[in-house]
Amino acid sequence: MKRYLSVASLAAIAAAFSPALALAETGGATSSMMPIGVGIAMGVAALGGTLGQGKAISAGLDAIGRNPAASGKVFTPMLVGLAFVESLVILSFAIAYLLLG
């Protein structure tokens, strides 16, 4: 129940600030709501990347635990997948940083 409430509160915050960010007028380099939107975007990117990496590591270790002889066949693709997930998180941080100017 606690997890549901945290997800629901995050969705409510995102829904509350989305129209303001979409319709905000730029008063120079950045609008007044831009830092809030960038902070939310960075938080969501970090949360999604962390959940994806945790799921990938869990599945890989479960597979190695069930069949230790296949650890070489499971470990390398798992590391490649983790690198892809991490690169997407870093890309989202770079885009958020560029949005701030």
LINURBEL-V704223 format. One record per residue. N is the residue number from 1. RES is the residue in one letter. SS is DSSP state (@ for helix, = for strand, . for the rest). PSI is psi as a letter, one per 20 degrees, with the letter a starting at -180 (NA if undefined). Layout:
# LINURBEL-V704223
n->N res->RES ss->SS psi->PSI
n->N res->RES ss->SS psi->PSI
This chain:
# LINURBEL-V704223
n->1 res->M ss->. psi->h
n->2 res->K ss->@ psi->h
n->3 res->R ss->@ psi->g
n->4 res->Y ss->@ psi->g
n->5 res->L ss->@ psi->h
n->6 res->S ss->@ psi->h
n->7 res->V ss->@ psi->g
n->8 res->A ss->@ psi->h
n->9 res->S ss->@ psi->h
n->10 res->L ss->@ psi->g
n->11 res->A ss->@ psi->h
n->12 res->A ss->@ psi->h
n->13 res->I ss->@ psi->g
n->14 res->A ss->@ psi->g
n->15 res->A ss->@ psi->h
n->16 res->A ss->@ psi->h
n->17 res->F ss->@ psi->i
n->18 res->S ss->@ psi->g
n->19 res->P ss->@ psi->h
n->20 res->A ss->@ psi->h
n->21 res->L ss->@ psi->h
n->22 res->A ss->@ psi->h
n->23 res->L ss->. psi->j
n->24 res->A ss->. psi->p
n->25 res->E ss->. psi->q
n->26 res->T ss->. psi->p
n->27 res->G ss->. psi->l
n->28 res->G ss->. psi->c
n->29 res->A ss->. psi->g
n->30 res->T ss->. psi->q
n->31 res->S ss->. psi->r
n->32 res->S ss->. psi->h
n->33 res->M ss->. psi->i
n->34 res->M ss->@ psi->g
n->35 res->P ss->@ psi->h
n->36 res->I ss->@ psi->g
n->37 res->G ss->@ psi->h
n->38 res->V ss->@ psi->g
n->39 res->G ss->@ psi->g
n->40 res->I ss->@ psi->g
n->41 res->A ss->@ psi->g
n->42 res->M ss->@ psi->h
n->43 res->G ss->@ psi->g
n->44 res->V ss->@ psi->h
n->45 res->A ss->@ psi->g
n->46 res->A ss->@ psi->g
n->47 res->L ss->@ psi->g
n->48 res->G ss->@ psi->g
n->49 res->G ss->@ psi->g
n->50 res->T ss->@ psi->g
n->51 res->L ss->@ psi->g
n->52 res->G ss->@ psi->g
n->53 res->Q ss->@ psi->h
n->54 res->G ss->@ psi->g
n->55 res->K ss->@ psi->g
n->56 res->A ss->@ psi->g
n->57 res->I ss->@ psi->g
n->58 res->S ss->@ psi->g
n->59 res->A ss->@ psi->h
n->60 res->G ss->@ psi->g
n->61 res->L ss->@ psi->h
n->62 res->D ss->@ psi->g
n->63 res->A ss->@ psi->g
n->64 res->I ss->@ psi->h
n->65 res->G ss->@ psi->h
n->66 res->R ss->@ psi->h
n->67 res->N ss->. psi->n
n->68 res->P ss->@ psi->h
n->69 res->A ss->@ psi->h
n->70 res->A ss->@ psi->j
n->71 res->S ss->@ psi->h
n->72 res->G ss->@ psi->h
n->73 res->K ss->@ psi->h
n->74 res->V ss->@ psi->h
n->75 res->F ss->@ psi->g
n->76 res->T ss->@ psi->g
n->77 res->P ss->@ psi->h
n->78 res->M ss->@ psi->g
n->79 res->L ss->@ psi->h
n->80 res->V ss->@ psi->g
n->81 res->G ss->@ psi->g
n->82 res->L ss->@ psi->h
n->83 res->A ss->@ psi->h
n->84 res->F ss->@ psi->g
n->85 res->V ss->@ psi->g
n->86 res->E ss->@ psi->h
n->87 res->S ss->@ psi->h
n->88 res->L ss->@ psi->h
n->89 res->V ss->@ psi->g
n->90 res->I ss->@ psi->h
n->91 res->L ss->@ psi->g
n->92 res->S ss->@ psi->h
n->93 res->F ss->@ psi->h
n->94 res->A ss->@ psi->g
n->95 res->I ss->@ psi->g
n->96 res->A ss->@ psi->g
n->97 res->Y ss->@ psi->g
n->98 res->L ss->@ psi->h
n->99 res->L ss->@ psi->h
n->100 res->L ss->@ psi->h
n->101 res->G ss->. psi->NA
